[in-house]
């Protein structure tokens, strides 16, 4: 296990490589490169295929960094809360050769972290720790009300400068940008500007996944979606089936899924769901903009689902 001091030293070396690249033109042109490639794609109307991962090793991180995934979600809801291992994984996602080749600092496979606390829990310190260490987004499990969704967005935002047109929802995040700024490859001052929720802030590089996975969440979906700053609304089909008391595939379960999807499409919020190789194409054709592939590694069935998804993705 790498010590925090060792991780920081290696990250500083990475910054030495990318420090001069931040002002170069990115994949969409212009002088400012968006750090988070997943947001860059969503902002251009593209669909995303990612995966929830449970192996936080450097080996796994390297494999995912070299993959064709659009994002990875590190699961700390059903795995141990281990910030040091999480930070090591972030380091492993830093592909210096790819950065040098592309000529800019964009993180091609950005890390999102699913925190363990539900929307109804007090989760301020978890969100702060995850973001300060460099996560490019958070997945908040079991959001059931408008108030919980609002609180999630507030936890990810810094209080805005006086005179800003983006004051609301007012941020609650404390000011502590390192080592997150190192991992992103920007100065602390630039990080403070970029580390805001998209699409609330069109220049933001933080992508929030809010999970709806209970009967209450489905019932309140329109109120939840009224909160600005939600990047992706993620349906948790497994927990939703438990909440409904019926198996996945049951008519009532599918009706709930479609209720959430329809509400997301109406409000132009990207909707996500976990998929299998058998249903990934159908889910994308239904209107899901984000799919989470079978987890476990870059082998079948994840690879098969990813190849099928790419065939129909826009």
N, C-alpha and C positions, 0 to 999 in steps of 0.2 A: 504494500500500500504506500503510495507516495504521500509524503508529508505536505501540509499546506505550503511550507516555505519552498519546497522543491517545485510544487505546481506553480507557484507564483514566479519562480525564477525562469521556468520553461515558458510560461506565458509571456514574460517580458521579452524573451528571445523572439517569440512569434510576433510581438508588436514591433520589434525592430525590422521585421520583414515587411509588415503591412502598413507601417506608419505613413509611408509616402504614397500609398495607393488610394487613400480614402477620397481624394479629390478627383480621381480619374473617372472617366465615363463608365457607367454600369451597363448591364445588358439591355436596358431600355433607353440608353442615351442620356444626355444631360451631364451636369457636372457633379451631381450628388448621387451617390450609390446608396440604395436602400440596403441595410444590413441584413434584414430578414427576407430570404428568398421566397418563403411561403407567402408573405404579404405581397411581395412584388408580383407573384403570379395571380393571387386573388384580385389584386387591384386591376389587373389586365383581363379579368374575366375568365381566368384559367381554373381548372379543377385541380384538386390535390389528392395524392395518395400517400399515406404515411402509415405508421405502425406504433402501437404501444409496446415498449420494450421493458424487460425485467432484468437483463444482464447489464450491469453498469461497468463492466471491465473495459480496460483499454483495448483489448482485442475486439470486443464487440463494437466499441465505438468506431474503431478503424473500419470494420466491415460496413457499418451503417454509413459512415462518411463517404465511402466509395460506392454506395448503392445508388439506385435510381429513385429512392424515396424523396418526397418533398418535405418531410418533417419526421421527427421521432418524438414520441411522448414517453418520458421516463416515469414509470409508475412508482409513486411513493404512497399510494393509497393501500395497495395490497402487498407491497414489499416494505422492508425496513426503511425508516426515515434516516438516511445516512448522507449528510451533506458533503462529507469529504469524498465519498465514492461518486456522488453526483458530479462534483467538481472535476474529479479525475476523468469522468466520461466526457464532460465538456471539452477538456483538453484533448482527448482522443479524437473528437470531431474536427479539430483544427488541422486541416490538410494543407500544409505549407506549400507543397508542390502545386496543388490545385489553385491556391490563392495566387501564387506567382504566375501561373499560366493564364488565369482569367484577368489578372491585372487590376483587381479591386477587392474590397474587403467583404463582399457579400458572403454570408454563411449559407452555402447551398442546401445543407440539411440542418435547419435550425432546431435546437432542442426546446421542447415544451415539457413542463413538469406537472404531472398530476399530483396535487397535494392530498394528504390523507383526510383533511377535515371537510365535513359536509357544509353546505350552505348555511345550515342552521347552527353551526358551531362557530366559536370565536377562533378565527384563523389568521389574525394579523401577523403574528411573529413568523409563521410558516411562509406566508407569501413574501414577507420582507426578506427572509433569508434566501429563498429560492431566487428572487430577482437580483439581489445584491451579488450573488455568486455568478450571474451571467445568463440565466434562463432568458430565452426570447419569447416566452409566453408561459401562461399557467392554465392548467385545466382544473376548474372548480367542480367537484362532484356534487350531485344531488341538489341542484338549485331548484327551489320549489315556489318562490315568490318573487315579486318585483323588488321587494326590499333586499332580499338576499342577492339578487343580481346587481343591484345598485352598489351594495357593499363590496362585492367582488371587484367591480370596476374601480371603485375608490381605492381599494388596497393596492392596485397596480399603478396608480397615478401619483406623481408628485403634486403638491399644491402649485398652482400655476402663478406665474409672475403677475404683478399688478398691471392691469391694462390688457391682459390676454383675453381674447374672445373665446377661449376654451376653458373657462373657469369651472364649469360644471360638467359632470359630477365632480365635486371638489375632492382632490386627491388627499389620501391619508398616509402615503408612503413617506418614511423618513429618508433623509438625504445621506446615502452611503453607497457610492457607486463603484467601489472596488471590492473584489477583483472583476466585477461585471464589465467595467469599461475596458479592462485588459483583454478579456475574452472577445469582446466586440471589435477591438482594434481601433478604438477612438479615445480621445481625451475625456477626462471626467466632465468637463463643461459640455462637450458635444454629446456625451452619453445622456446627460440630464435633459437635453433637448429631444434626443431620439427615443428615449425610453418612455414612450407614451403609447396609449392604446389606439390602435387602428381599428375601424375607420373613423372613430371620433376625431382623432387628430390625423389628417391625411398624410402627414409626414412621420407618424409614429411607427415604431418597429417592434412593438409588443403585441402579440396575438393572443387574445383570451378565448379559451374554449370553455363555455359554460355547459355543463351536462344537465339534461333533463331526463330523469330515469325513474320517476314515480308518478302515480296517479295525480298527486297534487301539482306536480310540475306541468303535466299535460293540461290539466284544468286551467292553469294560470299562464299558459304559454304566451298569449297576446300581451299580457301585462309584463312578463319577463322580457319579451322582445322589444318593448317600448324603451328599455334602458339603453342609452347610447354607449358605445364602447365595446359591444360584443362583437368579436371577430368571427367566431364560429359557434353555432348552437349544436351541441353533440348529443344525439340520442344514445342512451345506454340501454340497449335492448335486453340484456340479461337481467339487470336489476328491474327494468320496467316489467318484465314478465313476472318476477317475484311480487312486485307491487300490485299487479293486476290479479295475481293468483292463477294465471294461465300460462301454458308454455309458449315459447316463440313459435310463430306460425299460426297460432290461434287467430280467429277473425278479430277478436277484441284487441289483441296485441297489435295486429297490423293496422287496425283502425286508429289506434293511438299514435303509431308511428306516422301514419299519413296525416293526422291532425297537426302534428308538430311540423312536418315537412311543408304542408300547405301554408301554415302561418309564417314560416321562414321565407318561403318564396314570395309571399305577399309583402313582406317587409324588406326584401332584398338582403337577407342575412344568410350567409353560407350555412347549410345544414349538413351535418356529418353523422355517420353511423358506422358501426363495425360490420364487416362483410366477410364472405367466404368466396372461394373461387367459383362457386355455383351461383351466387346471387350478386356479385359485384357489378356485372354489366347491367342487370335489371335495376339496381339501386341508382346507378349513374343516370340511366335513361329516365328514371322517375323524377330526377331533378336534384338529387344529392350532389353537392359541389365538393364534398370532402369525404373520403372513405378511409377507414382504418383497417388495414389488412391483417390477416391472421398473424399472431405474434409467435415468437419463438426463435427467430433467426432468419437470415437471408437464404432460406431454403424453401422447398415446397412445404406447405401450400402457399406461403407468402409470395414466392417468386411467381407462381402460376397466377395468383390473383392480381399481382401487379402487372403482368404482361397482358392479361385480359382487360384490365382497367385502361391501360394505355391505348388499347385499340379503339376505344370509344370516347376517350377524354377529349374535350375541346381545349 
